[in-house]
Amino acid sequence: MKLDLFNEFNSVSSKQWKQQIQFELKGADYNDTLIWNSPEDIKVKPFYHKDEFEKSFPVNTKATEFKICQNIFVYDIDKSIERALDSIKRGAESIRFSIEDETIDVAKLLEKLPLETITIYFSLGFLSADFIKKIDAIAKEKSATVFCNIDPIGQLAKEGNWFSNTEKDNFETLKSLSKEITKISFLSIDASLYQNAGANMVQQIAYALAHANEYFNRIETTNQPIVFQVSVGTNYFFEIAKLRALRLLFNVLAKEYNITQDCHLLVSPTKRNKTLYDYNVNLLRTTTECMSAILGGADAVANLPYDALYHKDNEFGDRIARNQLLVLKHESYFDKVNNPADGAYYIESLTNQLADKALALFKDIEEYGGFLKQLNDGTIKRKIQESADKEQELFDTGKEILLGTNKYPNKDDRMSHDLELFPFVKIKPRKTLITPIIEKRLAEKIEQERLETEKQ
């Protein structure tokens, strides 16, 4: 016999909850005291109740299938192979190779890897149809799952220029590949740029969709998923909702182009809130960010090492970053339940609100000429800069806190002796077609000032 153990309890309505809260406030204003407004203009309530909840839209997320991804920059091919094999042995389930040199022997790079059991991502710093066709041939031969994250629009946004060819040549290459490539996915949207540059979440979702829509308008559809490379920050529940809203809206957009494939989310922690001083706090930040990524429906998560700002790639940093994901997967059981956020009224509400606002912004972008036009005329950069400036002001005034940096800093901490990399915005004088969108961390100014005092 099935027992309903809660029948003996009276249900409590949202009105009753609010009345009790107002009583406990002892005259303080409910709205001023307990409701706060997010940078996306979403009013966050102190509680969410089923009798105030509007119908949600289904978002299919598969936390049980998320892959642990290891980033590897390919310079010395033998060392990269060795590192990839070691990473797989230690728990990595996918590898993202970053390649800047198209003379790299990609067949040799992949030859010894267990391609039948792991997923391979390529982030290429060039656009070469021959190189991609070579990867496609290998994938066919080895029955491998491979994603070539080609994104000429993302290249223009980040670097100010297309790949070495003209705009027309970039899209002609993609059109050609869409007809010839049959095994691998080759198209990607680098949405991480917008987050790392300071865009709010509504902008991130809308710009990612409008970015994708430029490709849909120009390239014949393929039978492979499109990869969205996304960054997540520490606003835990909002970030879960952001990924859910992105997937929801992508499926709405894709349906208009008769695309049946779901998007593929390759997610990493943001760089924007990471710090040079008190760097161990970065471990806490990346842990919650990876949790948001998994619960939000990431297909793969590539963690950011705690020392990535100032150290070159190293075995210790990589191992700690990978172990964070292994703990979440095998000890915290984050891979046991699909759609884990379903039924959480707060997350469902955030998902719906972010989706509504992002869809409205997307429509506005399309109405005024589309993403590429607004990228070329500087509108996208200006809007992101406005959001970044607001967040920077909150940080500078102490309203947005990074522990160990603008709150409870360790004055005895010294970092100038440990810098292997330049951890600040790099100025690269060059001729560009547009002013690029620049990634910048919140703590850069404070850190530069502290490094200067170390020299005195």
C-alpha positions in Angstrom: 0.0 0.0 0.0 1.3 3.4 -1.0 1.3 5.9 2.0 1.2 9.7 1.6 3.1 10.7 4.6 2.3 14.4 4.2 -1.5 14.3 4.2 -1.6 15.0 7.9 0.2 18.3 7.4 -1.6 21.4 6.2 -0.2 23.0 3.1 1.2 26.5 3.5 0.4 29.0 0.8 2.9 31.6 -0.5 0.7 34.3 1.0 1.0 32.7 4.4 4.8 32.5 4.1 5.0 36.2 3.1 2.8 37.2 6.0 5.1 35.3 8.4 8.2 36.9 6.9 6.7 40.4 7.2 5.9 39.6 10.9 9.5 38.5 11.5 10.8 41.7 9.8 9.3 43.8 12.6 8.3 46.7 10.4 11.2 46.6 7.9 10.1 46.9 4.3 9.8 43.4 2.6 10.9 44.6 -0.9 13.8 46.8 0.3 15.1 44.2 2.8 14.8 40.8 1.1 14.4 41.4 -2.7 17.6 42.2 -4.6 18.1 43.1 -8.2 20.7 41.2 -10.4 22.8 42.9 -13.1 20.4 41.3 -15.6 17.5 43.2 -13.9 16.0 40.1 -12.4 14.4 40.6 -9.1 15.4 37.7 -6.8 12.8 36.9 -4.1 13.5 35.3 -0.7 11.4 32.3 -1.5 9.7 30.6 -4.4 6.4 28.7 -4.1 4.5 26.4 -6.4 1.3 28.5 -6.3 3.2 31.4 -7.8 5.1 29.4 -10.3 4.3 29.7 -14.0 4.6 26.7 -16.3 8.2 26.0 -17.2 9.6 24.9 -20.5 11.4 21.5 -20.6 15.2 21.6 -20.8 16.8 18.2 -21.3 20.2 18.1 -19.5 22.2 14.9 -19.1 24.5 15.3 -16.1 25.1 11.5 -16.3 27.0 12.0 -19.5 29.3 14.9 -18.8 33.0 14.4 -19.7 36.1 15.6 -17.9 38.1 17.5 -20.4 41.9 18.2 -20.3 43.3 21.3 -22.1 46.6 20.8 -23.9 48.4 23.4 -25.9 50.3 21.6 -28.7 53.9 22.9 -29.3 56.1 19.9 -28.9 54.1 17.1 -30.4 55.8 14.3 -28.5 55.3 16.0 -25.2 51.7 16.7 -26.1 51.1 13.0 -26.8 52.7 12.0 -23.6 50.7 14.5 -21.6 47.4 13.4 -23.3 48.1 9.7 -22.5 49.0 10.6 -18.9 45.9 12.7 -18.5 43.6 9.9 -19.8 45.3 7.4 -17.5 44.6 9.8 -14.6 40.9 10.3 -15.3 40.5 12.6 -18.3 37.6 11.5 -20.6 38.2 14.1 -23.4 41.1 16.2 -24.6 41.0 19.7 -26.0 44.1 20.4 -28.2 44.9 24.0 -28.9 47.0 24.3 -32.1 48.4 27.4 -33.6 50.7 25.8 -36.3 49.0 24.1 -39.2 52.2 22.2 -40.0 51.6 20.0 -36.9 51.3 16.4 -37.8 47.8 15.8 -36.6 47.9 12.1 -37.6 50.9 11.5 -35.4 49.2 13.5 -32.6 46.2 11.2 -32.6 47.9 7.9 -33.5 48.4 6.5 -30.0 45.3 7.9 -28.3 42.3 5.6 -27.5 40.0 7.4 -29.9 37.3 4.8 -29.5 36.7 5.8 -25.9 37.6 9.5 -25.6 36.3 12.7 -27.2 38.7 15.0 -28.9 38.3 18.8 -29.3 40.5 21.0 -31.5 40.8 24.7 -30.9 42.6 25.9 -34.1 44.3 29.3 -34.4 43.9 29.1 -38.2 41.4 28.2 -40.8 42.6 25.4 -43.1 40.1 23.2 -45.0 42.9 20.7 -45.7 43.8 20.4 -42.0 40.2 19.8 -41.1 39.6 17.3 -43.9 42.6 15.4 -42.6 41.1 15.2 -39.1 37.8 14.1 -40.6 39.5 11.3 -42.5 41.2 10.1 -39.3 37.9 10.3 -37.4 36.2 8.1 -40.0 39.0 5.6 -40.0 39.1 5.3 -36.2 35.4 5.8 -35.5 36.4 8.7 -33.3 34.2 11.5 -31.8 35.9 14.8 -32.8 34.9 18.4 -32.6 36.9 21.0 -34.5 35.9 24.3 -32.9 36.1 26.6 -35.9 34.7 30.0 -35.3 35.7 32.8 -37.7 33.3 35.3 -36.2 34.7 34.6 -32.7 38.2 35.2 -34.2 37.0 38.6 -35.5 35.4 39.5 -32.2 38.5 38.5 -30.1 41.4 39.5 -32.4 39.8 42.3 -34.5 40.5 40.4 -37.8 39.3 37.4 -39.6 41.5 34.4 -40.1 44.2 35.3 -42.6 41.6 35.5 -45.4 38.8 37.9 -46.1 35.3 37.6 -44.6 34.0 36.1 -47.9 36.8 33.5 -47.9 36.1 32.5 -44.3 32.4 31.8 -45.0 33.2 30.1 -48.4 35.6 27.7 -46.6 32.9 26.9 -44.0 30.3 26.3 -46.8 32.7 24.0 -48.6 33.4 22.1 -45.4 29.6 21.7 -44.6 29.3 19.8 -47.9 32.4 17.7 -47.6 32.8 16.9 -43.9 30.6 14.0 -42.8 32.1 12.6 -39.6 33.3 15.4 -37.3 31.6 18.6 -36.0 33.5 21.6 -37.2 31.4 24.7 -36.2 31.7 26.4 -32.8 30.6 29.5 -31.0 33.1 31.0 -28.6 30.7 32.5 -26.0 33.3 32.5 -23.3 34.8 35.7 -24.7 31.6 37.6 -23.8 31.6 36.4 -20.2 35.3 37.0 -19.7 35.0 40.5 -21.1 32.3 41.4 -18.6 29.0 40.8 -20.4 26.0 40.1 -18.1 24.2 36.8 -18.5 21.4 38.0 -20.7 24.0 39.5 -23.1 26.0 36.3 -23.1 23.0 34.1 -24.1 21.7 36.6 -26.7 25.1 37.2 -28.2 25.8 33.5 -28.4 22.5 32.9 -30.2 22.9 35.9 -32.6 26.5 34.7 -33.2 25.2 31.2 -34.1 22.4 32.7 -36.3 25.0 34.4 -38.5 26.3 30.9 -39.4 22.8 29.5 -39.9 22.1 32.3 -42.4 25.2 31.5 -44.4 26.0 27.8 -44.2 24.1 24.8 -45.1 23.1 22.8 -42.1 25.2 19.8 -41.1 24.3 16.7 -39.3 26.7 17.3 -36.4 26.2 19.3 -33.2 27.4 22.9 -32.9 29.8 23.4 -30.0 29.2 26.3 -27.6 32.3 27.1 -25.6 31.0 28.8 -22.5 32.5 30.3 -19.3 30.7 30.3 -16.0 31.2 32.4 -12.9 30.4 32.0 -9.2 26.7 33.2 -9.2 25.9 29.6 -8.6 22.1 29.2 -9.4 22.2 31.9 -12.1 24.9 30.1 -13.9 23.0 26.8 -13.8 20.0 28.7 -15.2 22.1 30.4 -17.9 23.2 27.1 -19.4 19.7 25.8 -19.3 18.3 28.9 -21.0 21.0 28.8 -23.6 20.2 25.2 -24.5 16.4 26.0 -24.5 16.8 29.0 -26.8 19.2 27.2 -29.1 16.7 24.5 -29.7 14.0 27.1 -30.5 16.3 28.8 -33.0 17.6 25.6 -34.5 14.0 24.5 -35.2 13.5 27.5 -37.5 16.4 26.1 -39.7 15.2 22.5 -39.5 18.2 21.6 -37.4 17.4 18.6 -35.2 20.8 18.3 -33.4 21.1 19.6 -29.9 24.0 22.0 -29.1 27.1 20.7 -27.4 28.2 22.7 -24.4 31.9 22.7 -23.6 32.1 24.7 -20.3 35.0 26.2 -18.4 35.3 28.4 -15.3 35.6 32.1 -16.0 38.9 34.0 -15.7 37.2 37.2 -14.8 37.0 36.6 -11.0 40.3 34.7 -10.7 43.1 36.3 -8.7 46.8 36.4 -8.5 47.1 36.9 -4.7 45.6 34.4 -2.4 45.4 32.1 -5.4 44.2 29.1 -3.4 40.8 30.7 -3.3 40.7 30.1 -7.0 40.2 26.4 -6.1 37.0 27.2 -4.3 35.8 29.4 -7.1 36.4 26.8 -9.8 34.8 24.1 -7.8 31.5 25.8 -7.5 31.7 26.9 -11.1 32.3 23.3 -12.3 29.3 22.3 -10.2 27.1 24.9 -11.9 28.4 23.7 -15.3 27.5 20.1 -14.6 24.0 20.8 -13.1 23.3 23.3 -15.9 23.9 20.6 -18.5 27.5 20.8 -19.8 28.4 18.0 -22.1 32.1 18.4 -21.1 33.8 20.5 -18.4 37.4 21.7 -18.8 38.5 23.0 -15.4 40.9 26.0 -15.0 44.0 25.3 -12.9 44.2 27.5 -9.8 47.6 28.9 -11.0 46.7 29.3 -14.7 47.0 33.1 -14.4 50.7 33.2 -13.6 52.2 29.7 -14.2 52.9 27.9 -17.5 51.1 24.6 -17.9 52.3 22.3 -15.3 51.6 18.8 -14.1 50.6 19.8 -10.5 48.1 22.5 -11.5 46.5 20.2 -14.2 46.3 17.3 -11.8 44.5 19.4 -9.1 42.1 20.8 -11.7 41.3 17.4 -13.0 40.9 15.9 -9.5 38.3 18.5 -8.7 36.2 17.1 -11.4 37.0 13.5 -10.5 35.8 14.2 -6.9 32.6 15.8 -8.2 31.9 12.9 -10.5 33.0 9.9 -8.5 32.7 11.0 -4.9 30.0 13.6 -5.0 27.9 11.7 -7.5 27.1 14.6 -9.8 26.8 12.2 -12.7 24.0 10.1 -11.2 20.9 12.1 -12.1 19.8 13.7 -15.3 17.9 17.0 -15.3 18.9 17.7 -11.7 17.6 21.2 -11.6 14.0 20.3 -12.7 11.4 21.2 -10.1 13.6 23.7 -8.3 11.3 26.7 -8.5 14.1 29.2 -8.1 16.2 27.8 -10.9 13.2 27.2 -13.1 12.1 30.8 -12.6 15.7 32.1 -13.3 15.8 29.9 -16.5 12.5 31.3 -17.8 13.4 35.0 -17.0 16.9 34.7 -18.5 15.5 33.1 -21.6 12.8 35.7 -22.0 15.2 38.6 -21.6 17.8 37.0 -23.9 15.2 36.3 -26.6 14.1 39.9 -26.5 17.7 41.1 -26.9 18.3 38.6 -29.7 15.3 39.9 -31.6 16.5 43.4 -31.1 19.9 42.5 -32.5 18.3 40.9 -35.6 16.0 43.9 -36.1 19.0 46.2 -36.3 21.0 44.3 -38.8 22.3 41.2 -37.0 25.2 40.3 -34.9 28.0 40.8 -37.5 26.7 44.3 -38.3 26.6 45.3 -34.6 30.0 43.7 -34.1 31.5 45.7 -37.0 30.0 49.0 -35.9 31.2 48.6 -32.3 27.7 48.2 -30.7 28.5 44.8 -29.2 31.8 45.9 -27.7 30.2 49.1 -26.3 27.3 47.2 -24.6 29.7 44.7 -23.1 31.9 47.5 -21.9 29.0 49.2 -20.2 28.2 46.0 -18.3 31.8 45.4 -17.5 32.2 48.9 -16.1 29.2 48.5 -13.8 30.7 45.3 -12.4 34.1 46.9 -12.1 32.6 49.7 -10.1 30.9 47.2 -7.7 34.3 45.5 -7.2 36.2 48.8 -6.8 33.7 50.0 -4.1 33.7 46.6 -2.3 30.1 45.7 -3.1 31.3 42.8 -5.2 33.8 40.8 -3.1 36.7 38.6 -4.1 38.1 37.2 -0.8 41.8 37.7 -0.4 41.8 40.5 -2.9 39.4 43.4 -2.0 38.3 41.7 1.2 40.7 40.3 3.9 43.8 40.5 1.8 47.0 39.0 3.1 49.4 42.0 3.2 52.4 39.7 3.5 51.6 37.8 0.3 54.3 38.2 -2.4 53.8 37.2 -6.0 56.4 39.0 -8.1 58.9 36.2 -7.7 56.5 33.6 -9.0 55.2 35.1 -12.3 56.0 32.9 -15.3 53.2 34.5 -17.3 52.0 38.1 -17.7 48.7 38.0 -15.9 47.2 41.3 -17.2 45.6 42.5 -20.4 48.3 42.4 -23.1 48.5 45.2 -25.6 49.4 44.0 -29.1 49.7 47.0 -31.5 48.4 45.8 -34.9 46.1 46.9 -37.6 42.6 45.5 -37.1 39.3 45.7 -39.0 37.4 46.3 -35.8 38.3 47.1 -32.2 38.4 43.7 -30.5 36.5 42.7 -27.4 39.0 42.4 -24.6 38.9 39.9 -21.8 39.8 41.5 -18.5 39.8 40.3 -14.9 38.2 42.4 -12.1 41.3 42.3 -9.9 43.9 43.5 -12.4 44.3 47.1 -11.2 44.6 46.1 -7.5 47.1 43.4 -8.4 49.3 45.7 -10.5 49.4 48.2 -7.6 50.4 45.5 -5.2 53.2 44.2 -7.5 54.6 47.7 -7.8 54.8 48.0 -4.0 56.7 44.7 -3.8 59.4 46.3 -5.9 59.9 49.2 -3.5 
